[in-house]
Each structure stands twice: as C-alpha cells, then as structure tokens.
Amino acid sequence: MSGTAFRSGAERSYPLPHAGPGAQFTESLVTSVAALLVAYGFPRLDASADRAALEKALTAFLYNPLESHK
C-alpha cells in the first residue's frame, strides 16, 4: 500500500470514541461501500446475510464496542 503504510506511534482516528453508530451510519453508507467493493472487482452483495456482515464489519471498524465503556 504505497503512501498508506502504517507508521509506528501514529495516532489513530478509528475506532471512534463512542459506542455505536451515529447519524452518518446509514443504509446508504453500507450500500455505497458495497458498490465500491463491486467497482474494485469484488462480487455483488446479493444475500442479506452478506449485507448484514458488511454492516457488522463497518460498525466494528468505526466504533468502540460497548464493553469498552465502563
């Protein structure tokens, strides 16, 4: 990944410090990411289970899990 290599000690922006999806996390975000994957040659997400898995993966990347907020 030229130009995007991980730098040791660099401060991360993600996951976000709150526990769950905000207003910007919408069905259209999942749809847009799915379309981008197809544009890069990945298979379409036709099954609802695939869409649910993508949503779960995006949530895991973007937001801290609830159990980390004690």
mmCIF file as gemmi writes it, N, C-alpha and C atoms, coordinates in Angstrom:
data_model
loop_
_atom_site.group_PDB
_atom_site.id
_atom_site.type_symbol
_atom_site.label_atom_id
_atom_site.label_alt_id
_atom_site.label_comp_id
_atom_site.label_asym_id
_atom_site.label_entity_id
_atom_site.label_seq_id
_atom_site.pdbx_PDB_ins_code
_atom_site.Cartn_x
_atom_site.Cartn_y
_atom_site.Cartn_z
_atom_site.occupancy
_atom_site.B_iso_or_equiv
_atom_site.pdbx_formal_charge
_atom_site.auth_seq_id
_atom_site.auth_asym_id
_atom_site.pdbx_PDB_model_num
ATOM 1 N N . MET Axp A 1 ? 0.848 -1.179 0 1 0 ? 1 A 1
ATOM 2 C CA . MET Axp A 1 ? 0 0 0 1 0 ? 1 A 1
ATOM 3 C C . MET Axp A 1 ? 0.888 1.234 0 1 0 ? 1 A 1
ATOM 4 N N . SER Axp A 2 ? 1.285 1.645 -1.126 1 0 ? 2 A 1
ATOM 5 C CA . SER Axp A 2 ? 2.201 2.774 -1.202 1 0 ? 2 A 1
ATOM 6 C C . SER Axp A 2 ? 1.531 4.042 -0.694 1 0 ? 2 A 1
ATOM 7 N N . GLY Axp A 3 ? 2.265 4.77 0.135 1 0 ? 3 A 1
ATOM 8 C CA . GLY Axp A 3 ? 1.75 6.024 0.655 1 0 ? 3 A 1
ATOM 9 C C . GLY Axp A 3 ? 0.814 5.881 1.832 1 0 ? 3 A 1
ATOM 10 N N . THR Axp A 4 ? 0.407 4.668 2.17 1 0 ? 4 A 1
ATOM 11 C CA . THR Axp A 4 ? -0.525 4.492 3.276 1 0 ? 4 A 1
ATOM 12 C C . THR Axp A 4 ? 0.005 3.52 4.314 1 0 ? 4 A 1
ATOM 13 N N . ALA Axp A 5 ? 1.302 3.287 4.306 1 0 ? 5 A 1
ATOM 14 C CA . ALA Axp A 5 ? 1.887 2.337 5.254 1 0 ? 5 A 1
ATOM 15 C C . ALA Axp A 5 ? 1.663 2.822 6.682 1 0 ? 5 A 1
ATOM 16 N N . PHE Axp A 6 ? 1.445 1.873 7.572 1 0 ? 6 A 1
ATOM 17 C CA . PHE Axp A 6 ? 1.231 2.187 8.975 1 0 ? 6 A 1
ATOM 18 C C . PHE Axp A 6 ? 2.511 2.742 9.568 1 0 ? 6 A 1
ATOM 19 N N . ARG Axp A 7 ? 2.396 3.857 10.266 1 0 ? 7 A 1
ATOM 20 C CA . ARG Axp A 7 ? 3.545 4.457 10.938 1 0 ? 7 A 1
ATOM 21 C C . ARG Axp A 7 ? 3.469 4.123 12.413 1 0 ? 7 A 1
ATOM 22 N N . SER Axp A 8 ? 4.512 3.547 12.92 1 0 ? 8 A 1
ATOM 23 C CA . SER Axp A 8 ? 4.566 3.211 14.334 1 0 ? 8 A 1
ATOM 24 C C . SER Axp A 8 ? 4.415 4.473 15.168 1 0 ? 8 A 1
ATOM 25 N N . GLY Axp A 9 ? 3.53 4.419 16.154 1 0 ? 9 A 1
ATOM 26 C CA . GLY Axp A 9 ? 3.331 5.555 17.034 1 0 ? 9 A 1
ATOM 27 C C . GLY Axp A 9 ? 2.372 6.601 16.507 1 0 ? 9 A 1
ATOM 28 N N . ALA Axp A 10 ? 1.858 6.436 15.304 1 0 ? 10 A 1
ATOM 29 C CA . ALA Axp A 10 ? 0.916 7.404 14.754 1 0 ? 10 A 1
ATOM 30 C C . ALA Axp A 10 ? -0.419 7.277 15.484 1 0 ? 10 A 1
ATOM 31 N N . GLU Axp A 11 ? -1.032 8.406 15.79 1 0 ? 11 A 1
ATOM 32 C CA . GLU Axp A 11 ? -2.322 8.393 16.468 1 0 ? 11 A 1
ATOM 33 C C . GLU Axp A 11 ? -3.409 7.963 15.495 1 0 ? 11 A 1
ATOM 34 N N . ARG Axp A 12 ? -4.234 7.038 15.938 1 0 ? 12 A 1
ATOM 35 C CA . ARG Axp A 12 ? -5.325 6.532 15.1 1 0 ? 12 A 1
ATOM 36 C C . ARG Axp A 12 ? -6.554 7.413 15.217 1 0 ? 12 A 1
ATOM 37 N N . SER Axp A 13 ? -7.341 7.446 14.151 1 0 ? 13 A 1
ATOM 38 C CA . SER Axp A 13 ? -8.612 8.159 14.146 1 0 ? 13 A 1
ATOM 39 C C . SER Axp A 13 ? -9.784 7.219 14.443 1 0 ? 13 A 1
ATOM 40 N N . TYR Axp A 14 ? -9.577 5.923 14.216 1 0 ? 14 A 1
ATOM 41 C CA . TYR Axp A 14 ? -10.628 4.928 14.4 1 0 ? 14 A 1
ATOM 42 C C . TYR Axp A 14 ? -10.138 3.843 15.329 1 0 ? 14 A 1
ATOM 43 N N . PRO Axp A 15 ? -10.985 3.234 16.095 1 0 ? 15 A 1
ATOM 44 C CA . PRO Axp A 15 ? -12.435 3.424 16.181 1 0 ? 15 A 1
ATOM 45 C C . PRO Axp A 15 ? -12.78 4.731 16.893 1 0 ? 15 A 1
ATOM 46 N N . LEU Axp A 16 ? -13.961 5.229 16.571 1 0 ? 16 A 1
ATOM 47 C CA . LEU Axp A 16 ? -14.444 6.456 17.186 1 0 ? 16 A 1
ATOM 48 C C . LEU Axp A 16 ? -14.73 6.2 18.658 1 0 ? 16 A 1
ATOM 49 N N . PRO Axp A 17 ? -14.613 7.218 19.489 1 0 ? 17 A 1
ATOM 50 C CA . PRO Axp A 17 ? -14.704 7.013 20.928 1 0 ? 17 A 1
ATOM 51 C C . PRO Axp A 17 ? -16.091 6.724 21.485 1 0 ? 17 A 1
ATOM 52 N N . HIS Axp A 18 ? -17.131 6.799 20.694 1 0 ? 18 A 1
ATOM 53 C CA . HIS Axp A 18 ? -18.448 6.488 21.238 1 0 ? 18 A 1
ATOM 54 C C . HIS Axp A 18 ? -18.862 5.075 20.878 1 0 ? 18 A 1
ATOM 55 N N . ALA Axp A 19 ? -19.907 4.604 21.494 1 0 ? 19 A 1
ATOM 56 C CA . ALA Axp A 19 ? -20.209 3.178 21.492 1 0 ? 19 A 1
ATOM 57 C C . ALA Axp A 19 ? -21.077 2.674 20.351 1 0 ? 19 A 1
ATOM 58 N N . GLY Axp A 20 ? -21.516 3.507 19.45 1 0 ? 20 A 1
ATOM 59 C CA . GLY Axp A 20 ? -22.378 2.958 18.422 1 0 ? 20 A 1
ATOM 60 C C . GLY Axp A 20 ? -22.606 3.903 17.273 1 0 ? 20 A 1
ATOM 61 N N . PRO Axp A 21 ? -23.259 3.395 16.254 1 0 ? 21 A 1
ATOM 62 C CA . PRO Axp A 21 ? -23.471 4.171 15.037 1 0 ? 21 A 1
ATOM 63 C C . PRO Axp A 21 ? -24.146 5.507 15.281 1 0 ? 21 A 1
ATOM 64 N N . GLY Axp A 22 ? -23.584 6.533 14.666 1 0 ? 22 A 1
ATOM 65 C CA . GLY Axp A 22 ? -24.169 7.859 14.708 1 0 ? 22 A 1
ATOM 66 C C . GLY Axp A 22 ? -25.071 8.076 13.504 1 0 ? 22 A 1
ATOM 67 N N . ALA Axp A 23 ? -25.527 9.289 13.345 1 0 ? 23 A 1
ATOM 68 C CA . ALA Axp A 23 ? -26.463 9.622 12.27 1 0 ? 23 A 1
ATOM 69 C C . ALA Axp A 23 ? -25.875 9.385 10.885 1 0 ? 23 A 1
ATOM 70 N N . GLN Axp A 24 ? -24.541 9.491 10.755 1 0 ? 24 A 1
ATOM 71 C CA . GLN Axp A 24 ? -23.927 9.315 9.439 1 0 ? 24 A 1
ATOM 72 C C . GLN Axp A 24 ? -23.837 7.85 9.017 1 0 ? 24 A 1
ATOM 73 N N . PHE Axp A 25 ? -24.077 6.919 9.968 1 0 ? 25 A 1
ATOM 74 C CA . PHE Axp A 25 ? -24.045 5.495 9.64 1 0 ? 25 A 1
ATOM 75 C C . PHE Axp A 25 ? -25.447 5.088 9.205 1 0 ? 25 A 1
ATOM 76 N N . THR Axp A 26 ? -25.664 5.06 7.905 1 0 ? 26 A 1
ATOM 77 C CA . THR Axp A 26 ? -26.988 4.787 7.36 1 0 ? 26 A 1
ATOM 78 C C . THR Axp A 26 ? -26.919 3.594 6.41 1 0 ? 26 A 1
ATOM 79 N N . GLU Axp A 27 ? -28.073 3.169 5.99 1 0 ? 27 A 1
ATOM 80 C CA . GLU Axp A 27 ? -28.159 2.105 4.988 1 0 ? 27 A 1
ATOM 81 C C . GLU Axp A 27 ? -27.437 2.527 3.714 1 0 ? 27 A 1
ATOM 82 N N . SER Axp A 28 ? -27.501 3.821 3.383 1 0 ? 28 A 1
ATOM 83 C CA . SER Axp A 28 ? -26.827 4.268 2.16 1 0 ? 28 A 1
ATOM 84 C C . SER Axp A 28 ? -25.303 4.179 2.281 1 0 ? 28 A 1
ATOM 85 N N . LEU Axp A 29 ? -24.753 4.289 3.491 1 0 ? 29 A 1
ATOM 86 C CA . LEU Axp A 29 ? -23.312 4.084 3.672 1 0 ? 29 A 1
ATOM 87 C C . LEU Axp A 29 ? -22.949 2.644 3.342 1 0 ? 29 A 1
ATOM 88 N N . VAL Axp A 30 ? -23.723 1.698 3.854 1 0 ? 30 A 1
ATOM 89 C CA . VAL Axp A 30 ? -23.472 0.284 3.562 1 0 ? 30 A 1
ATOM 90 C C . VAL Axp A 30 ? -23.616 0.029 2.065 1 0 ? 30 A 1
ATOM 91 N N . THR Axp A 31 ? -24.632 0.612 1.456 1 0 ? 31 A 1
ATOM 92 C CA . THR Axp A 31 ? -24.847 0.461 0.014 1 0 ? 31 A 1
ATOM 93 C C . THR Axp A 31 ? -23.684 1.053 -0.776 1 0 ? 31 A 1
ATOM 94 N N . SER Axp A 32 ? -23.188 2.202 -0.352 1 0 ? 32 A 1
ATOM 95 C CA . SER Axp A 32 ? -22.06 2.839 -1.04 1 0 ? 32 A 1
ATOM 96 C C . SER Axp A 32 ? -20.791 2.005 -0.932 1 0 ? 32 A 1
ATOM 97 N N . VAL Axp A 33 ? -20.522 1.467 0.249 1 0 ? 33 A 1
ATOM 98 C CA . VAL Axp A 33 ? -19.338 0.623 0.426 1 0 ? 33 A 1
ATOM 99 C C . VAL Axp A 33 ? -19.476 -0.646 -0.41 1 0 ? 33 A 1
ATOM 100 N N . ALA Axp A 34 ? -20.665 -1.226 -0.434 1 0 ? 34 A 1
ATOM 101 C CA . ALA Axp A 34 ? -20.903 -2.422 -1.25 1 0 ? 34 A 1
ATOM 102 C C . ALA Axp A 34 ? -20.656 -2.117 -2.725 1 0 ? 34 A 1
ATOM 103 N N . ALA Axp A 35 ? -21.127 -0.972 -3.202 1 0 ? 35 A 1
ATOM 104 C CA . ALA Axp A 35 ? -20.917 -0.58 -4.6 1 0 ? 35 A 1
ATOM 105 C C . ALA Axp A 35 ? -19.433 -0.359 -4.888 1 0 ? 35 A 1
ATOM 106 N N . LEU Axp A 36 ? -18.717 0.205 -3.944 1 0 ? 36 A 1
ATOM 107 C CA . LEU Axp A 36 ? -17.284 0.416 -4.116 1 0 ? 36 A 1
ATOM 108 C C . LEU Axp A 36 ? -16.542 -0.914 -4.21 1 0 ? 36 A 1
ATOM 109 N N . LEU Axp A 37 ? -16.942 -1.875 -3.39 1 0 ? 37 A 1
ATOM 110 C CA . LEU Axp A 37 ? -16.33 -3.202 -3.479 1 0 ? 37 A 1
ATOM 111 C C . LEU Axp A 37 ? -16.541 -3.811 -4.865 1 0 ? 37 A 1
ATOM 112 N N . VAL Axp A 38 ? -17.748 -3.684 -5.398 1 0 ? 38 A 1
ATOM 113 C CA . VAL Axp A 38 ? -18.052 -4.204 -6.741 1 0 ? 38 A 1
ATOM 114 C C . VAL Axp A 38 ? -17.193 -3.483 -7.779 1 0 ? 38 A 1
ATOM 115 N N . ALA Axp A 39 ? -17.042 -2.164 -7.634 1 0 ? 39 A 1
ATOM 116 C CA . ALA Axp A 39 ? -16.231 -1.387 -8.579 1 0 ? 39 A 1
ATOM 117 C C . ALA Axp A 39 ? -14.772 -1.852 -8.584 1 0 ? 39 A 1
ATOM 118 N N . TYR Axp A 40 ? -14.312 -2.394 -7.466 1 0 ? 40 A 1
ATOM 119 C CA . TYR Axp A 40 ? -12.945 -2.906 -7.367 1 0 ? 40 A 1
ATOM 120 C C . TYR Axp A 40 ? -12.854 -4.385 -7.722 1 0 ? 40 A 1
ATOM 121 N N . GLY Axp A 41 ? -13.938 -4.951 -8.239 1 0 ? 41 A 1
ATOM 122 C CA . GLY Axp A 41 ? -13.899 -6.309 -8.749 1 0 ? 41 A 1
ATOM 123 C C . GLY Axp A 41 ? -14.365 -7.393 -7.794 1 0 ? 41 A 1
ATOM 124 N N . PHE Axp A 42 ? -14.863 -7 -6.627 1 0 ? 42 A 1
ATOM 125 C CA . PHE Axp A 42 ? -15.396 -7.985 -5.698 1 0 ? 42 A 1
ATOM 126 C C . PHE Axp A 42 ? -16.825 -8.342 -6.09 1 0 ? 42 A 1
ATOM 127 N N . PRO Axp A 43 ? -17.312 -9.527 -5.68 1 0 ? 43 A 1
ATOM 128 C CA . PRO Axp A 43 ? -18.677 -9.922 -6.032 1 0 ? 43 A 1
ATOM 129 C C . PRO Axp A 43 ? -19.724 -9.012 -5.384 1 0 ? 43 A 1
ATOM 130 N N . ARG Axp A 44 ? -20.881 -8.94 -6.039 1 0 ? 44 A 1
ATOM 131 C CA . ARG Axp A 44 ? -22.013 -8.186 -5.502 1 0 ? 44 A 1
ATOM 132 C C . ARG Axp A 44 ? -22.48 -8.805 -4.19 1 0 ? 44 A 1
ATOM 133 N N . LEU Axp A 45 ? -23.02 -7.988 -3.327 1 0 ? 45 A 1
ATOM 134 C CA . LEU Axp A 45 ? -23.599 -8.46 -2.073 1 0 ? 45 A 1
ATOM 135 C C . LEU Axp A 45 ? -25.089 -8.682 -2.293 1 0 ? 45 A 1
ATOM 136 N N . ASP Axp A 46 ? -25.438 -9.836 -2.828 1 0 ? 46 A 1
ATOM 137 C CA . ASP Axp A 46 ? -26.836 -10.119 -3.127 1 0 ? 46 A 1
ATOM 138 C C . ASP Axp A 46 ? -27.589 -10.697 -1.94 1 0 ? 46 A 1
ATOM 139 N N . ALA Axp A 47 ? -26.906 -11.438 -1.088 1 0 ? 47 A 1
ATOM 140 C CA . ALA Axp A 47 ? -27.562 -12.069 0.053 1 0 ? 47 A 1
ATOM 141 C C . ALA Axp A 47 ? -27.675 -11.084 1.21 1 0 ? 47 A 1
ATOM 142 N N . SER Axp A 48 ? -28.807 -11.112 1.896 1 0 ? 48 A 1
ATOM 143 C CA . SER Axp A 48 ? -28.985 -10.211 3.038 1 0 ? 48 A 1
ATOM 144 C C . SER Axp A 48 ? -27.966 -10.52 4.139 1 0 ? 48 A 1
ATOM 145 N N . ALA Axp A 49 ? -27.542 -11.767 4.24 1 0 ? 49 A 1
ATOM 146 C CA . ALA Axp A 49 ? -26.533 -12.128 5.236 1 0 ? 49 A 1
ATOM 147 C C . ALA Axp A 49 ? -25.192 -11.457 4.923 1 0 ? 49 A 1
ATOM 148 N N . ASP Axp A 50 ? -24.873 -11.301 3.637 1 0 ? 50 A 1
ATOM 149 C CA . ASP Axp A 50 ? -23.644 -10.603 3.254 1 0 ? 50 A 1
ATOM 150 C C . ASP Axp A 50 ? -23.724 -9.121 3.615 1 0 ? 50 A 1
ATOM 151 N N . ARG Axp A 51 ? -24.871 -8.509 3.371 1 0 ? 51 A 1
ATOM 152 C CA . ARG Axp A 51 ? -25.058 -7.088 3.722 1 0 ? 51 A 1
ATOM 153 C C . ARG Axp A 51 ? -24.972 -6.899 5.234 1 0 ? 51 A 1
ATOM 154 N N . ALA Axp A 52 ? -25.556 -7.815 5.985 1 0 ? 52 A 1
ATOM 155 C CA . ALA Axp A 52 ? -25.506 -7.741 7.448 1 0 ? 52 A 1
ATOM 156 C C . ALA Axp A 52 ? -24.061 -7.887 7.934 1 0 ? 52 A 1
ATOM 157 N N . ALA Axp A 53 ? -23.3 -8.777 7.308 1 0 ? 53 A 1
ATOM 158 C CA . ALA Axp A 53 ? -21.901 -8.968 7.689 1 0 ? 53 A 1
ATOM 159 C C . ALA Axp A 53 ? -21.08 -7.723 7.37 1 0 ? 53 A 1
ATOM 160 N N . LEU Axp A 54 ? -21.352 -7.071 6.237 1 0 ? 54 A 1
ATOM 161 C CA . LEU Axp A 54 ? -20.65 -5.834 5.887 1 0 ? 54 A 1
ATOM 162 C C . LEU Axp A 54 ? -20.981 -4.743 6.902 1 0 ? 54 A 1
ATOM 163 N N . GLU Axp A 55 ? -22.245 -4.62 7.266 1 0 ? 55 A 1
ATOM 164 C CA . GLU Axp A 55 ? -22.646 -3.623 8.26 1 0 ? 55 A 1
ATOM 165 C C . GLU Axp A 55 ? -21.946 -3.882 9.596 1 0 ? 55 A 1
ATOM 166 N N . LYS Axp A 56 ? -21.872 -5.136 9.992 1 0 ? 56 A 1
ATOM 167 C CA . LYS Axp A 56 ? -21.211 -5.506 11.243 1 0 ? 56 A 1
ATOM 168 C C . LYS Axp A 56 ? -19.716 -5.166 11.186 1 0 ? 56 A 1
ATOM 169 N N . ALA Axp A 57 ? -19.082 -5.454 10.051 1 0 ? 57 A 1
ATOM 170 C CA . ALA Axp A 57 ? -17.658 -5.159 9.889 1 0 ? 57 A 1
ATOM 171 C C . ALA Axp A 57 ? -17.399 -3.651 9.924 1 0 ? 57 A 1
ATOM 172 N N . LEU Axp A 58 ? -18.247 -2.875 9.266 1 0 ? 58 A 1
ATOM 173 C CA . LEU Axp A 58 ? -18.097 -1.416 9.289 1 0 ? 58 A 1
ATOM 174 C C . LEU Axp A 58 ? -18.284 -0.875 10.706 1 0 ? 58 A 1
ATOM 175 N N . THR Axp A 59 ? -19.271 -1.387 11.41 1 0 ? 59 A 1
ATOM 176 C CA . THR Axp A 59 ? -19.511 -0.958 12.788 1 0 ? 59 A 1
ATOM 177 C C . THR Axp A 59 ? -18.314 -1.288 13.664 1 0 ? 59 A 1
ATOM 178 N N . ALA Axp A 60 ? -17.753 -2.474 13.497 1 0 ? 60 A 1
ATOM 179 C CA . ALA Axp A 60 ? -16.592 -2.888 14.292 1 0 ? 60 A 1
ATOM 180 C C . ALA Axp A 60 ? -15.385 -1.995 14.007 1 0 ? 60 A 1
ATOM 181 N N . PHE Axp A 61 ? -15.207 -1.582 12.757 1 0 ? 61 A 1
ATOM 182 C CA . PHE Axp A 61 ? -14.085 -0.715 12.407 1 0 ? 61 A 1
ATOM 183 C C . PHE Axp A 61 ? -14.292 0.708 12.92 1 0 ? 61 A 1
ATOM 184 N N . LEU Axp A 62 ? -15.523 1.209 12.782 1 0 ? 62 A 1
ATOM 185 C CA . LEU Axp A 62 ? -15.787 2.614 13.068 1 0 ? 62 A 1
ATOM 186 C C . LEU Axp A 62 ? -15.966 2.948 14.544 1 0 ? 62 A 1
ATOM 187 N N . TYR Axp A 63 ? -16.519 2.023 15.32 1 0 ? 63 A 1
ATOM 188 C CA . TYR Axp A 63 ? -16.948 2.362 16.681 1 0 ? 63 A 1
ATOM 189 C C . TYR Axp A 63 ? -16.364 1.425 17.73 1 0 ? 63 A 1
ATOM 190 N N . ASN Axp A 64 ? -16.044 1.99 18.892 1 0 ? 64 A 1
ATOM 191 C CA . ASN Axp A 64 ? -15.624 1.187 20.026 1 0 ? 64 A 1
ATOM 192 C C . ASN Axp A 64 ? -16.784 0.284 20.462 1 0 ? 64 A 1
ATOM 193 N N . PRO Axp A 65 ? -16.482 -0.928 20.888 1 0 ? 65 A 1
ATOM 194 C CA . PRO Axp A 65 ? -17.548 -1.806 21.38 1 0 ? 65 A 1
ATOM 195 C C . PRO Axp A 65 ? -18.094 -1.308 22.716 1 0 ? 65 A 1
ATOM 196 N N . LEU Axp A 66 ? -19.326 -1.649 23.002 1 0 ? 66 A 1
ATOM 197 C CA . LEU Axp A 66 ? -19.98 -1.228 24.227 1 0 ? 66 A 1
ATOM 198 C C . LEU Axp A 66 ? -19.207 -1.65 25.466 1 0 ? 66 A 1
ATOM 199 N N . GLU Axp A 67 ? -18.634 -2.851 25.458 1 0 ? 67 A 1
ATOM 200 C CA . GLU Axp A 67 ? -17.956 -3.355 26.665 1 0 ? 67 A 1
ATOM 201 C C . GLU Axp A 67 ? -16.711 -2.556 27.024 1 0 ? 67 A 1
ATOM 202 N N . SER Axp A 68 ? -16.205 -1.722 26.127 1 0 ? 68 A 1
ATOM 203 C CA . SER Axp A 68 ? -15.024 -0.932 26.459 1 0 ? 68 A 1
ATOM 204 C C . SER Axp A 68 ? -15.405 0.362 27.203 1 0 ? 68 A 1
ATOM 205 N N . HIS Axp A 69 ? -16.714 0.628 27.354 1 0 ? 69 A 1
ATOM 206 C CA . HIS Axp A 69 ? -17.194 1.828 28.045 1 0 ? 69 A 1
ATOM 207 C C . HIS Axp A 69 ? -17.761 1.426 29.38 1 0 ? 69 A 1
ATOM 208 N N . LYS Axp A 70 ? -16.932 1.428 30.405 1 0 ? 70 A 1
ATOM 209 C CA . LYS Axp A 70 ? -17.392 1 31.725 1 0 ? 70 A 1
ATOM 210 C C . LYS Axp A 70 ? -17.368 2.149 32.695 1 0 ? 70 A 1
